[in-house]
Amino acid sequence: MDEDVKMLKDCGIEIINLLGYGASGRVYLSINKELGIIAAKVMKIEKFDQREWDAAGRLNLPQFQCPYIIKYLRAKAFDNNVVILMSYANAKSLDVIIEDKKQNLQSEIYKALSKQIFEAVRVIHASGIIHRDIKAANILLHSENGSTKVKIADFGTAKVITSMNMNVTALGEPQIMAPELLLGTSVGTNKVDMWSVGVVLFQLATHEYPIKANSIPDLYRKMMSGRINRPSEIKDDLLWDLLSKLLEFDPDKRITAEQALKHPYFTSPQVLNEVSLETQQIAQNYERQLDNEV
């Protein structure tokens, strides 16, 4: 950590504390006079994937600005390391909610979070990017000025799609991976992200994966059946219809983020009003949580 402290100090950045670490590097809550409170990711140069920065560059274009996506601010290479500066999300990730089986979201809060996720994915896909690793741990929450937003993060496996290179290959966790990638039944497109969003939303509603498997071979077998049963926890018919369209085994029939945003689950006047009110409630809940943690 001493090396990281010195390296970041050379960039005019002071470390506040360690947010997390993994195989690819370490992330620090940091402060910079110009940028304010930020997240600083330090990684070995061999772990740096240019795809992450290419994706960040696309999403920083004015037409693709989105409040529901973590913003990449700067990057600097040193002899053996790379430092990436990003906007900071001050609350927990969605996997904390999923792992706590006693924490069941109210339907209106669930709608608010879901709608924000679809807005983010719509922008990601409009920019020509496939994320390829959408999961609860990569969807952060940020509470500020009475408003809470999701923030999709970690574009380390993202792929920028061009007319010369349209298909994607299997990456990420098998249990969130689209069937066409896991089974190799068709070429992967941005629809693989929609399956992953479906998995996350299923998890938020039930605290379980849509396909429960004890092993990779077991997951293959169950994927081959092409069927996901409706769990007792999902009582809302419109929600189940939306999830079924996301967890559609045929990628050609699977809905897009734009289509999801137009689904009846989101579009009634009552729902839109509830989403606005409950988003404020999420903010208040997380602000209280943050105060308690401090």
GUZAMAR-62762 format. One line per 8 residues: their letters; for each residue y, x, z negated of C-alpha. Coordinates in nm, 4 decimals, decimal comma. Example, Ala and Ser with C-alpha at 12.3 -4.5 7.8 and 13.67 -1.06 7.14 Angstrom:
as	-0,4500:1,2300:-0,7800 | -0,1060:1,3670:-0,7140
***
This chain:
mdedvkml	0,0000:0,0000:0,0000 | 0,2358:0,2924:-0,0669 | 0,2192:0,3846:0,3010 | 0,3051:0,0252:0,3955 | 0,6007:0,0220:0,1540 | 0,7447:0,3373:0,3116 | 0,6820:0,2190:0,6669 | 0,8486:-0,1177:0,6093
kdcgieii	1,1363:0,0451:0,4250 | 1,1986:0,2555:0,7353 | 1,2385:-0,0770:0,9205 | 1,4902:-0,2025:0,6657 | 1,2341:-0,4285:0,5017 | 1,1561:-0,4583:0,1320 | 0,8161:-0,5881:0,0212 | 0,8216:-0,8693:-0,2357
nllgygas	0,4457:-0,9153:-0,2715 | 0,1145:-0,9152:-0,0852 | 0,0343:-1,2510:0,0761 | -0,3106:-1,1656:0,2062 | -0,5280:-0,9149:0,3847 | -0,8278:-0,9054:0,6141 | -1,0080:-0,6992:0,8730 | -0,7046:-0,6905:1,1018
grvylsin	-0,4473:-0,5854:0,8425 | -0,2212:-0,6924:0,5574 | 0,0562:-0,9513:0,5370 | 0,3478:-0,9131:0,2956 | 0,6174:-1,1499:0,1813 | 0,9257:-0,9428:0,2582 | 1,3020:-0,9521:0,2825 | 1,5391:-0,8102:0,5413
kelgiiaa	1,9206:-0,8281:0,5308 | 1,9411:-0,9649:0,8845 | 1,6284:-1,1825:0,9006 | 1,6091:-1,3006:0,5397 | 1,2712:-1,3930:0,3900 | 0,9939:-1,3097:0,6369 | 0,6243:-1,2281:0,6618 | 0,5454:-0,8702:0,7660
kvmkiekf	0,2026:-0,8013:0,9132 | 0,0840:-0,4382:0,9077 | -0,2210:-0,3403:1,1098 | -0,3893:-0,0355:1,2544 | -0,2737:0,0224:1,6091 | -0,6291:-0,0147:1,7414 | -0,6427:-0,3638:1,5877 | -0,3254:-0,4734:1,7662
dqrewdaa	-0,4008:-0,7104:2,0524 | -0,1366:-0,7325:2,3223 | -0,2381:-1,0958:2,3775 | -0,0813:-1,1883:2,0447 | 0,2543:-1,0446:2,1468 | 0,2312:-1,1905:2,4997 | 0,1749:-1,5346:2,3481 | 0,4629:-1,4819:2,1047
grlnlpqf	0,6932:-1,3876:2,3916 | 0,6137:-1,7083:2,5757 | 0,6669:-1,9249:2,2687 | 1,0015:-1,7569:2,1958 | 1,1432:-1,8823:2,5266 | 1,4073:-2,1541:2,4684 | 1,2049:-2,4262:2,6432 | 0,9063:-2,3661:2,4140
qcpyiiky	1,0802:-2,3504:2,0766 | 0,8889:-2,5643:1,8274 | 0,9397:-2,6090:1,4517 | 0,5643:-2,6417:1,4024 | 0,4710:-2,2932:1,5257 | 0,5130:-1,9654:1,3362 | 0,7837:-1,7639:1,5112 | 0,7266:-1,3979:1,5926
lrakafdn	1,0498:-1,2076:1,5385 | 0,9940:-0,8375:1,6096 | 0,7255:-0,5737:1,6480 | 0,7390:-0,1973:1,6022 | 0,4717:0,0655:1,6616 | 0,4314:0,3724:1,4411 | 0,1872:0,6624:1,4852 | -0,1178:0,4743:1,3584
nvvilmsy	0,0136:0,1282:1,2734 | 0,1947:-0,1712:1,4159 | 0,4328:-0,3903:1,2160 | 0,4850:-0,7513:1,3265 | 0,7618:-0,9573:1,1660 | 0,7156:-1,3337:1,1558 | 0,8760:-1,6402:1,0050 | 0,7396:-1,7215:0,6594
anaksldv	0,5593:-2,0430:0,5616 | 0,6052:-2,0913:0,1881 | 0,3242:-2,3349:0,1050 | -0,0521:-2,3192:0,1409 | -0,2705:-2,3643:0,4490 | -0,4667:-2,6797:0,5275 | -0,7968:-2,5212:0,4248 | -0,6845:-2,5458:0,0607
iiedkkqn	-0,6672:-2,9244:0,0994 | -1,0039:-2,9367:0,2753 | -1,1795:-2,7224:0,0163 | -1,0522:-2,9378:-0,2723 | -1,2759:-3,2437:-0,2444 | -1,0749:-3,4220:-0,5127 | -0,7606:-3,4026:-0,2995 | -0,7611:-3,6919:-0,0532
lqseiyka	-0,4512:-3,7336:0,1590 | -0,2871:-4,0737:0,1772 | -0,3198:-4,2167:0,5274 | 0,0536:-4,1887:0,5979 | 0,0641:-3,8230:0,4928 | -0,2415:-3,7585:0,7086 | -0,0608:-3,9180:1,0059 | 0,2494:-3,7059:0,9505
lskqifea	0,0545:-3,3794:0,9419 | -0,1606:-3,4804:1,2399 | 0,1391:-3,5698:1,4538 | 0,3041:-3,2348:1,3839 | -0,0150:-3,0494:1,4787 | -0,0309:-3,2338:1,8112 | 0,3370:-3,1592:1,8789 | 0,2683:-2,7884:1,8238
vrvihasg	-0,0420:-2,7840:2,0435 | 0,1413:-2,9751:2,3172 | 0,4063:-2,6990:2,3280 | 0,1459:-2,4200:2,3126 | -0,0385:-2,5661:2,6108 | 0,2833:-2,6419:2,8014 | 0,3701:-2,2715:2,7712 | 0,0433:-2,1780:2,9400
iihrdika	-0,1298:-2,0535:2,6241 | -0,4702:-2,1383:2,4816 | -0,4823:-2,0586:2,1096 | -0,8656:-2,0334:2,0844 | -0,8711:-2,0127:1,7036 | -0,7166:-2,3335:1,5736 | -0,8623:-2,3910:1,2286 | -0,7379:-2,5111:0,8920
anillhse	-0,6719:-2,1563:0,7654 | -0,4384:-2,0966:1,0616 | -0,2322:-2,4107:1,0007 | 0,0231:-2,3318:0,7317 | 0,2679:-2,5569:0,5472 | 0,6368:-2,4865:0,4947 | 0,8653:-2,6867:0,2668 | 1,2426:-2,6600:0,3006
ngstkvki	1,5465:-2,8850:0,2534 | 1,3412:-3,1920:0,1697 | 1,1146:-3,1591:0,4726 | 0,7624:-3,0236:0,5079 | 0,6283:-2,8943:0,8374 | 0,2978:-2,7556:0,9547 | 0,3152:-2,4117:1,1166 | 0,0383:-2,3046:1,3521
adfgtakv	-0,0183:-1,9316:1,3080 | -0,2322:-1,6371:1,4208 | -0,2210:-1,5958:1,7966 | -0,4415:-1,2855:1,7801 | -0,7065:-1,4425:2,0035 | -0,4685:-1,6464:2,2201 | -0,4914:-1,6255:2,5955 | -0,2093:-1,6650:2,8454
itsmnmnv	-0,3454:-1,8577:3,1410 | -0,2414:-1,7707:3,4946 | -0,3426:-1,9139:3,8311 | -0,5636:-1,6072:3,8770 | -0,7384:-1,6415:3,5416 | -0,7941:-1,9988:3,4271 | -1,1133:-1,9852:3,2195 | -1,1617:-1,8818:2,8573
talgepqi	-1,4599:-1,7318:2,6786 | -1,6137:-1,8057:2,3403 | -1,4214:-1,6679:2,0427 | -1,3767:-1,7820:1,6839 | -1,5954:-1,9620:1,4329 | -1,8975:-2,1463:1,5799 | -1,8375:-2,4614:1,3720 | -1,4920:-2,5160:1,5215
mapelllg	-1,5936:-2,4020:1,8703 | -1,5992:-2,6549:2,1535 | -1,9479:-2,7426:2,2827 | -1,8759:-2,6163:2,6341 | -1,8138:-2,2697:2,4870 | -2,0951:-2,2736:2,2339 | -2,3533:-2,4096:2,4773 | -2,2086:-2,2511:2,7904
tsvgtnkv	-2,2203:-2,5826:2,9766 | -1,8849:-2,5468:3,1537 | -1,5787:-2,3269:3,1886 | -1,3471:-2,3348:2,8880 | -0,9916:-2,4635:2,9333 | -0,7153:-2,5625:2,6933 | -0,9378:-2,8574:2,6001 | -1,1219:-2,6162:2,3664
dmwsvgvv	-0,8162:-2,6293:2,1402 | -0,8297:-3,0096:2,1352 | -1,1876:-3,0004:2,0079 | -1,0789:-2,7590:1,7340 | -0,7913:-2,9888:1,6344 | -1,0441:-3,2713:1,6160 | -1,2570:-3,0628:1,3800 | -0,9572:-2,9884:1,1544
lfqlathe	-0,8512:-3,3541:1,1405 | -1,2105:-3,4603:1,0702 | -1,2193:-3,2065:0,7863 | -0,8888:-3,3309:0,6440 | -1,0316:-3,6824:0,6326 | -1,3796:-3,6001:0,4974 | -1,3794:-3,2407:0,3598 | -1,6764:-3,1750:0,5908
ypikansi	-1,7385:-3,0423:0,9418 | -1,8153:-3,3145:1,1991 | -2,1463:-3,1434:1,2700 | -2,3214:-3,0175:0,9588 | -2,5534:-2,7276:1,0372 | -2,7470:-2,4785:0,8261 | -2,7564:-2,2089:1,0934 | -2,6363:-2,1283:1,4438
pdlyrkmm	-2,9669:-2,2498:1,6003 | -2,9328:-2,5727:1,3993 | -2,5760:-2,6106:1,5260 | -2,6967:-2,5611:1,8844 | -2,9611:-2,8315:1,8420 | -2,7162:-3,0798:1,6972 | -2,4556:-3,0000:1,9625 | -2,7172:-3,0721:2,2290
sgrinrps	-2,7520:-3,4280:2,0977 | -2,3946:-3,4967:2,2078 | -2,3334:-3,7309:1,9179 | -2,1159:-3,7332:1,6059 | -2,1719:-4,0083:1,3524 | -1,8822:-4,1923:1,1942 | -1,8614:-4,0998:0,8254 | -1,8038:-4,3640:0,5593
eikddllw	-1,4785:-4,1937:0,4539 | -1,3098:-4,2857:0,7846 | -1,2389:-4,6562:0,7555 | -0,9428:-4,6758:0,9948 | -1,0717:-4,7820:1,3387 | -0,7728:-4,6320:1,5205 | -0,8227:-4,2981:1,3475 | -1,1910:-4,2945:1,4374
dllsklle	-1,1051:-4,3775:1,7986 | -0,8596:-4,0854:1,8071 | -1,1106:-3,8437:1,6522 | -1,3817:-3,9608:1,8926 | -1,1555:-3,8824:2,1868 | -1,0859:-3,5346:2,0456 | -1,4508:-3,4674:1,9608 | -1,5614:-3,5739:2,3080
fdpdkrit	-1,8454:-3,3504:2,4300 | -1,7326:-3,3726:2,7937 | -1,4123:-3,1641:2,8182 | -1,3003:-3,3588:3,1264 | -1,2935:-3,6763:2,9145 | -1,1426:-3,5113:2,6056 | -0,7784:-3,6083:2,5540 | -0,4822:-3,3726:2,5723
aeqalkhp	-0,2236:-3,3219:2,2977 | 0,0266:-3,5288:2,4937 | -0,2233:-3,8139:2,5253 | -0,3040:-3,7891:2,1547 | 0,0638:-3,8340:2,0672 | 0,0624:-4,1597:2,2678 | -0,2495:-4,2908:2,0938 | -0,2036:-4,6251:1,9089
yftspqvl	-0,2794:-4,4433:1,5831 | 0,0722:-4,2955:1,6107 | 0,2759:-4,5299:1,8274 | 0,3364:-4,8539:1,6363 | 0,6871:-4,8895:1,4810 | 0,5313:-4,9261:1,1363 | 0,3378:-4,6015:1,1756 | 0,6451:-4,4088:1,2932
nevsletq	0,8424:-4,5271:0,9905 | 0,5561:-4,4407:0,7543 | 0,5260:-4,0924:0,9024 | 0,8959:-4,0282:0,8393 | 0,8838:-4,1518:0,4803 | 0,5610:-3,9790:0,3900 | 0,6729:-3,6486:0,5395 | 0,9473:-3,6542:0,2763
qiaqnyer	0,6846:-3,7261:0,0108 | 0,4807:-3,4241:0,1234 | 0,7910:-3,2097:0,0838 | 0,8534:-3,3343:-0,2689 | 0,4897:-3,2768:-0,3671 | 0,4853:-2,9210:-0,2346 | 0,8247:-2,8358:-0,3805 | 0,6898:-2,9379:-0,7233
qldnev	0,3773:-2,7305:-0,6573 | 0,5854:-2,4258:-0,5626 | 0,8015:-2,4646:-0,8742 | 0,4872:-2,4715:-1,0887 | 0,3479:-2,1592:-0,9200 | 0,6717:-1,9681:-0,9788
***
